[in-house]
Amino acid sequence: MTDIAASITPGRSLRGQYRLLREKIDARWLQILSIGSLLLFGALTRDFALRWEQVALTFAAGLATQAAWSRSRGLPLHSLLSGAVTCIGISILVRADSLWVHPLLACLVLSAKFVLRIRGKHLFNPANLAVILAIAVMPGAWASPGQWGSDMLLGLWIVLFGITVTSSANRFDIAFAFLSCWVALLVGRMLILGQALPVLENQLSNGALLVFSFFMITDPMTTPNHRGMRCLYAALIAIFAYVWQYHLFIPNGPVWALFLLTPLVPLFDRLKPAAKHEWRPARLAAR
């Protein structure tokens, strides 16, 4: 807190103050605040069909797994923040009839971060991988993309939180590119089919889409390092998801598209090399 307070300098512009503050805050704290608030809001005001025991077991298993792998690799204590973000994401996106599914998913996907790696980056987004395993492998488990409903106010809340997080992680560009392509495709579909405008509004105000756009596809550790490649990657995901969901009529199009196209990221990094994202600001990493 002393470092943060010291960064507030009298006479400096608000934009400059905000930039300095961003440099001193680990963006994962903002993610935990954002999606943690969404989980709490949903559990208290929406029918999340989520038991508190499932959340507790998810965090116990997930943080223990993250701590064990981090210790074996000599990583600092703040790496647990990434594990906490994944645990919240699993709690939001996955539902199961039993108590063992959530903690098992947390163990598997957090272990995958350390096992499935290419040139220093883990391959799959942990929350995305958890959803795929839940709907494709785990008995009695499913994804819950419609749990948020189509409340525009809730959608605005998610967007505002998302902008804060992705801006601090320098990944707002990929969220913007994906949503731009996705909206363009849906508008084209609406015009071709002669659908009414409320159909499009309902599709775009879905909270699950916004959670995906601002908290899953924007993961800086599983997206291309180069900005141009990130925009291309986002466009490909939008196109693939559109075909998957509206032509093949298989649900969860964006989630499947991200999972199936993730192996392209190492290729993009090779074609256009750029600096790898570091969660911890340089001045904090040494502490």
C-alpha positions in Angstrom: 0.0 0.0 0.0 2.9 2.3 0.7 4.2 1.9 -2.9 0.7 2.6 -4.3 0.3 5.7 -2.2 3.7 6.9 -3.2 2.7 6.6 -6.9 0.0 9.3 -6.4 1.9 12.4 -7.2 0.4 15.9 -6.9 0.3 17.8 -10.1 0.4 14.7 -12.3 -2.6 14.2 -14.7 -5.2 11.7 -13.9 -4.2 9.6 -16.9 -0.6 9.6 -15.7 -1.7 8.7 -12.1 -3.7 5.8 -13.5 -0.8 4.6 -15.6 1.6 4.6 -12.6 -1.0 2.9 -10.5 -1.5 0.1 -13.1 2.2 -0.5 -13.1 2.2 -1.1 -9.4 -0.8 -3.5 -9.2 -0.7 -7.1 -10.3 -3.6 -7.4 -12.8 -4.6 -10.7 -11.3 -5.9 -8.9 -8.2 -8.3 -7.0 -10.5 -9.4 -10.3 -12.1 -10.1 -11.8 -8.7 -12.1 -8.8 -7.6 -14.0 -8.7 -10.9 -15.0 -12.3 -11.4 -15.2 -12.9 -7.7 -17.8 -10.2 -7.5 -19.6 -11.9 -10.4 -19.6 -15.3 -8.7 -20.9 -13.8 -5.4 -23.5 -11.8 -7.3 -24.7 -14.8 -9.2 -24.8 -17.1 -6.1 -26.8 -14.5 -4.1 -29.2 -13.2 -6.8 -29.4 -15.9 -9.6 -30.1 -19.6 -9.6 -26.6 -20.8 -10.1 -27.3 -24.3 -8.9 -23.9 -24.2 -7.2 -23.2 -25.6 -3.7 -20.8 -23.8 -1.4 -19.1 -27.2 -0.8 -18.2 -27.3 -4.5 -16.6 -23.9 -4.4 -14.7 -24.7 -1.2 -13.4 -28.0 -2.6 -12.5 -26.2 -5.9 -10.3 -23.7 -4.1 -8.8 -26.2 -1.7 -7.8 -28.5 -4.6 -6.8 -25.8 -7.0 -4.7 -23.7 -4.7 -3.0 -26.9 -3.3 -2.2 -28.0 -6.9 -0.9 -24.5 -7.8 1.2 -24.4 -4.7 2.7 -27.8 -5.3 3.7 -27.1 -8.9 5.0 -23.6 -8.1 7.2 -25.0 -5.3 8.6 -27.7 -7.6 9.4 -25.1 -10.2 10.7 -22.5 -7.7 8.0 -19.9 -8.5 7.2 -17.1 -6.0 4.2 -17.1 -3.8 2.2 -14.7 -5.9 1.7 -17.4 -8.5 -1.2 -18.5 -6.3 -3.1 -15.6 -7.7 -3.4 -17.4 -11.1 -4.7 -20.5 -9.3 -7.4 -18.4 -7.5 -8.5 -16.8 -10.8 -8.9 -20.3 -12.4 -10.9 -21.6 -9.3 -13.3 -18.7 -9.6 -13.7 -19.3 -13.3 -14.4 -23.0 -12.8 -17.0 -22.1 -10.2 -18.7 -19.7 -12.5 -18.8 -21.8 -15.7 -19.1 -25.4 -14.6 -22.0 -27.2 -13.0 -22.0 -30.8 -11.7 -24.3 -33.2 -9.8 -21.5 -34.4 -7.6 -18.9 -32.8 -5.3 -15.8 -34.4 -6.9 -16.0 -32.9 -10.4 -15.0 -29.3 -9.5 -11.9 -30.1 -7.5 -10.8 -32.7 -10.0 -11.1 -30.2 -12.8 -9.1 -27.7 -10.8 -6.3 -30.2 -10.3 -6.2 -31.3 -13.9 -6.3 -27.9 -15.6 -3.8 -26.3 -13.2 -1.5 -29.2 -13.6 -1.9 -28.8 -17.4 -0.4 -25.3 -17.1 2.9 -26.8 -16.0 2.9 -29.8 -18.2 1.5 -28.6 -21.6 4.0 -25.8 -22.3 5.6 -24.4 -25.4 8.4 -21.9 -25.3 7.7 -20.8 -21.7 3.9 -20.4 -22.1 1.2 -22.8 -21.1 -0.9 -23.9 -24.1 -4.5 -23.9 -22.9 -6.5 -21.3 -20.9 -7.2 -23.3 -17.6 -10.9 -22.2 -17.3 -11.5 -22.9 -21.0 -9.9 -26.4 -20.7 -12.1 -27.0 -17.6 -15.3 -26.3 -19.5 -14.2 -28.6 -22.3 -13.4 -31.4 -20.0 -16.7 -30.9 -18.1 -18.9 -31.1 -21.2 -16.9 -33.7 -23.1 -15.5 -36.1 -20.4 -16.9 -35.7 -16.9 -20.1 -37.6 -16.2 -22.8 -35.5 -14.6 -21.1 -32.2 -15.5 -22.1 -29.4 -17.9 -21.4 -25.8 -18.8 -23.8 -23.1 -17.8 -23.6 -20.4 -20.5 -27.2 -19.1 -19.9 -27.1 -18.6 -16.2 -26.8 -14.9 -16.4 -29.9 -14.3 -18.5 -30.1 -11.3 -20.8 -30.0 -8.5 -18.3 -28.5 -5.5 -20.0 -27.5 -3.9 -16.7 -25.6 -7.0 -15.7 -24.0 -7.1 -19.2 -22.8 -3.5 -18.7 -21.4 -4.4 -15.3 -19.4 -7.3 -16.8 -18.1 -5.0 -19.6 -16.9 -2.3 -17.2 -15.1 -4.9 -15.0 -13.7 -6.5 -18.1 -12.3 -3.3 -19.5 -10.6 -2.6 -16.3 -9.0 -6.0 -16.2 -8.0 -6.4 -19.8 -6.6 -2.8 -19.9 -4.4 -3.5 -17.0 -3.2 -6.7 -18.7 -2.8 -5.0 -22.1 -5.2 -7.4 -23.8 -8.2 -5.2 -24.5 -7.4 -5.4 -28.2 -8.2 -9.1 -28.4 -11.6 -8.6 -26.7 -12.4 -5.7 -29.0 -11.4 -7.7 -32.1 -13.4 -10.8 -31.1 -16.6 -8.8 -30.2 -16.3 -6.7 -33.4 -16.1 -9.8 -35.6 -18.8 -11.6 -33.6 -21.2 -8.7 -33.8 -20.6 -8.3 -37.6 -21.3 -12.0 -38.2 -24.5 -11.9 -36.1 -25.7 -8.7 -37.8 -25.1 -10.3 -41.2 -27.1 -13.4 -40.1 -29.9 -11.2 -38.8 -30.2 -9.3 -42.2 -30.0 -12.5 -44.3 -32.7 -14.3 -42.2 -34.8 -11.1 -41.8 -34.8 -11.4 -38.0 -36.0 -8.7 -35.7 -33.6 -6.5 -33.9 -34.5 -7.9 -30.4 -33.1 -11.2 -31.5 -29.7 -9.6 -32.0 -30.0 -7.7 -28.7 -30.8 -10.9 -26.9 -27.7 -12.6 -28.4 -25.4 -9.8 -27.5 -26.7 -9.1 -24.0 -25.9 -12.6 -22.8 -23.6 -12.4 -19.8 -21.8 -15.7 -20.7 -20.6 -14.1 -24.0 -19.2 -11.1 -22.2 -17.5 -13.3 -19.6 -15.8 -15.2 -22.4 -14.8 -12.1 -24.2 -13.3 -10.2 -21.3 -12.1 -12.9 -18.9 -11.2 -16.0 -21.0 -10.1 -15.1 -24.5 -8.0 -12.2 -23.0 -5.7 -14.4 -20.9 -2.3 -12.9 -21.7 -0.5 -16.2 -21.1 -2.4 -18.1 -23.8 -2.8 -15.5 -26.5 -0.3 -14.3 -29.1 2.4 -11.9 -27.9 2.1 -9.7 -31.0 -0.9 -7.3 -31.2 -1.5 -7.9 -34.8 -1.5 -11.7 -34.3 -3.9 -11.3 -31.4 -6.4 -9.5 -33.6 -6.1 -12.2 -36.3 -6.4 -14.9 -33.7 -9.6 -13.3 -32.3 -11.1 -13.0 -35.7 -10.5 -16.7 -36.4 -12.1 -17.6 -33.1 -15.2 -15.5 -33.9 -15.6 -17.1 -37.4 -15.0 -20.6 -36.1 -17.4 -20.1 -33.2 -20.1 -18.7 -35.6 -19.9 -21.7 -37.9 -19.8 -24.1 -35.0 -22.8 -22.6 -33.3 -25.0 -21.4 -36.2 -24.2 -23.7 -39.0 -23.3 -27.0 -37.2 -25.8 -26.1 -34.4 -23.5 -27.2 -31.6 -23.8 -25.1 -28.4 -20.9 -23.3 -26.6 -19.3 -22.2 -29.9 -16.8 -19.6 -28.6 -15.6 -22.0 -25.9 -15.0 -24.8 -28.4 -13.4 -22.4 -30.9 -10.9 -21.1 -28.3 -10.0 -24.7 -27.3 -9.5 -26.0 -30.9 -7.6 -22.9 -32.1 -5.3 -22.5 -29.1 -2.6 -24.6 -30.8 -2.2 -21.8 -33.3 -0.8 -19.5 -30.7 2.8 -20.9 -30.8 2.7 -20.6 -34.6 1.7 -16.9 -34.3 4.4 -16.2 -31.8 6.9 -17.8 -34.1 5.7 -15.8 -37.1 5.6 -12.5 -35.3 7.9 -12.5 -32.2 7.1 -10.1 -29.4 7.8 -9.6 -25.7 6.0 -12.2 -23.5 3.6 -10.8 -21.0 4.7 -10.7 -17.4 1.9 -10.7 -14.8 4.1 -9.1 -12.1 5.3 -5.6 -12.8 9.1 -5.5 -12.9 9.5 -3.5 -9.7 7.2 -5.9 -7.8 8.6 -9.1 -9.4 12.0 -8.7 -7.6 10.3 -8.6 -4.2 
